[in-house]
Amino acid sequence: MNPKLSPHQHESSGAGHVHHTQHPYWRRAHRDWRLWIAVAIMLLAMAIYLMTNDLAGYTQTQPQPPLTVQ
């Protein structure tokens, strides 16, 4: 046991271990690959929704005749 280190410091100091302060998740979330995958899937889903005319599809093959008002 190193006499210069207290028991608490000795337990937390490993070979090459540097103790960093823990930042809140919202500050370190941009480094999480799962967040970026979720953002990419969400943007892809929004693009598909907009490009397909609100997911309407093309179920009507022939245009409907206009309604006549009597």
MODELLER restraints for C-alpha pairs under 7 A, 6 or more apart:
rsr = mdl.restraints
at = mdl.atoms
rsr.add(forms.Gaussian(group=physical.xy_distance, feature=features.Distance(at['CA:29:A'], at['CA:35:A']), mean=6.89, stdev=0.5))
rsr.add(forms.Gaussian(group=physical.xy_distance, feature=features.Distance(at['CA:49:A'], at['CA:55:A']), mean=5.62, stdev=0.5))
